[in-house]
Amino acid sequence: MPFEEALARAQSLGLDLVEVARQANPPVCRIMDFGKFQYQESKKQRDAKKKQHQNRLKEIKFHPNIDDHDYQTKLRHVLEFLEKGYKVKASMFFRGREMAHTEKGQEVMERLIEDTRDYGTPEAPLRRIGRSFQLYLAPGTKKK
């Protein structure tokens, strides 16, 4: 139908004439409530954003001279996070003279890798960054 007729019909209904496909020959228009259409589109976008997968990362900090009980507590937290599907960043920090004995920190991190083997896998080898070691653990399936 001609543009003027479509516009008159839309105005008589109290609605808007909205161009849907500009590239079509002839262009395609639709009679609708444009404000309602915009609201529904923004609502769809918000819902789509809610359903996006978010990067879920938890961090646990260690020191090389950690006591066994403290290690077990932190290990329990790491295992809980891995079971819930979180990625875990385990960081080993060295203070002062601890830098002279980085092998102790490396032993603790290797023990952590061994203790979490049934719950998750390291994403990359243990990395040393400045005064710390970093290890990323990804959740895996629990082996029985």
C-alpha positions as CSV (number, residue, x, y, z in Angstrom):
1,M,0.0,0.0,0.0
2,P,1.2,3.5,-0.6
3,F,3.2,5.3,2.2
4,E,0.6,8.0,2.8
5,E,-2.3,5.5,3.2
6,A,-0.2,3.3,5.6
7,L,0.7,6.4,7.7
8,A,-3.0,7.5,7.8
9,R,-4.1,4.1,8.9
10,A,-1.4,4.0,11.7
11,Q,-2.4,7.4,12.9
12,S,-6.1,6.5,13.0
13,L,-5.2,3.4,15.2
14,G,-3.0,5.6,17.4
15,L,0.1,3.5,16.5
16,D,3.4,4.2,14.7
17,L,4.5,3.2,11.2
18,V,7.9,1.5,11.6
19,E,10.3,0.6,8.7
20,V,11.3,-3.0,9.2
21,A,13.4,-3.8,6.1
22,R,14.9,-0.8,4.4
23,Q,16.8,-2.9,1.8
24,A,13.7,-4.7,0.5
25,N,12.1,-3.4,-2.8
26,P,9.7,-1.9,-1.9
27,P,10.7,-1.2,1.8
28,V,8.7,-3.1,4.3
29,C,6.9,-1.2,7.1
30,R,4.9,-2.3,10.1
31,I,2.1,-0.7,12.1
32,M,3.0,-1.1,15.8
33,D,3.4,0.7,19.1
34,F,7.1,1.7,18.8
35,G,7.6,2.5,22.5
36,K,6.3,-1.0,23.5
37,F,8.5,-2.5,20.8
38,Q,11.6,-0.8,22.2
39,Y,10.8,-1.8,25.8
40,Q,10.4,-5.5,24.7
41,E,13.7,-5.4,22.8
42,S,15.6,-4.0,25.8
43,K,14.0,-6.6,28.0
44,K,15.2,-9.4,25.6
45,Q,18.7,-7.9,25.7
46,R,18.7,-7.8,29.6
47,D,17.5,-11.5,29.7
48,A,20.2,-12.5,27.2
49,K,22.8,-10.7,29.3
50,K,21.7,-12.5,32.5
51,K,22.1,-15.9,30.8
52,Q,25.7,-15.2,29.6
53,H,28.3,-17.4,31.2
54,Q,30.4,-15.3,33.6
55,N,34.0,-16.1,34.3
56,R,33.9,-17.4,37.9
57,L,37.3,-17.3,39.6
58,K,38.2,-17.7,43.2
59,E,41.6,-17.0,44.7
60,I,43.3,-18.8,47.6
61,K,46.6,-17.3,49.0
62,F,49.4,-19.4,50.5
63,H,52.7,-18.8,52.1
64,P,55.6,-21.2,52.1
65,N,55.8,-21.7,55.8
66,I,52.1,-22.7,56.1
67,D,51.2,-25.1,58.9
68,D,49.6,-28.4,58.1
69,H,46.2,-27.5,59.6
70,D,46.1,-24.2,57.8
71,Y,47.0,-26.0,54.5
72,Q,44.2,-28.5,55.1
73,T,41.6,-25.7,55.7
74,K,42.7,-23.9,52.5
75,L,42.7,-27.2,50.6
76,R,39.1,-27.9,51.7
77,H,38.1,-24.4,50.4
78,V,39.8,-25.1,47.1
79,L,38.0,-28.5,46.8
80,E,34.6,-26.8,47.6
81,F,35.2,-24.2,44.9
82,L,36.2,-26.8,42.3
83,E,33.1,-28.9,43.1
84,K,30.9,-25.8,42.6
85,G,32.4,-25.3,39.2
86,Y,34.6,-22.3,40.0
87,K,38.1,-21.9,38.6
88,V,40.7,-21.4,41.4
89,K,43.7,-19.2,41.3
90,A,46.2,-20.5,43.9
91,S,48.9,-17.9,44.8
92,M,52.0,-18.5,46.8
93,F,53.5,-15.2,48.2
94,F,57.0,-14.9,49.5
95,R,57.9,-12.2,52.1
96,G,61.4,-11.0,52.9
97,R,63.9,-13.9,53.5
98,E,61.4,-16.4,52.2
99,M,62.6,-15.6,48.7
100,A,65.8,-17.5,49.5
101,H,63.7,-20.7,49.9
102,T,61.4,-20.7,46.9
103,E,61.7,-24.5,46.7
104,K,59.5,-24.7,49.9
105,G,56.8,-22.8,48.2
106,Q,57.1,-24.9,45.1
107,E,56.7,-28.1,47.2
108,V,53.5,-26.7,48.8
109,M,52.1,-25.9,45.3
110,E,53.0,-29.3,43.9
111,R,51.3,-30.9,47.0
112,L,48.2,-28.8,46.2
113,I,48.2,-30.1,42.6
114,E,48.5,-33.7,43.9
115,D,45.8,-33.2,46.5
116,T,43.3,-31.7,44.0
117,R,44.0,-34.1,41.1
118,D,40.6,-35.9,41.6
119,Y,38.7,-32.6,41.6
120,G,40.4,-30.4,39.0
121,T,43.3,-30.1,36.7
122,P,45.9,-27.3,36.3
123,E,45.3,-25.1,33.3
124,A,49.0,-24.3,32.9
125,P,52.2,-25.2,34.7
126,L,53.1,-23.4,37.9
127,R,54.4,-19.9,37.0
128,R,56.6,-17.6,39.0
129,I,55.7,-14.0,38.7
130,G,57.9,-11.6,40.8
131,R,57.7,-12.6,44.4
132,S,54.9,-15.2,43.9
133,F,53.9,-18.4,42.2
134,Q,50.6,-18.7,40.5
135,L,48.6,-21.7,39.6
136,Y,45.2,-21.9,37.9
137,L,43.0,-25.0,38.6
138,A,40.0,-25.7,36.4
139,P,37.1,-27.8,37.7
140,G,36.9,-31.4,36.6
141,T,34.9,-34.5,37.2
142,K,35.3,-36.1,40.6
143,K,36.8,-39.6,40.3
144,K,35.6,-42.3,42.6
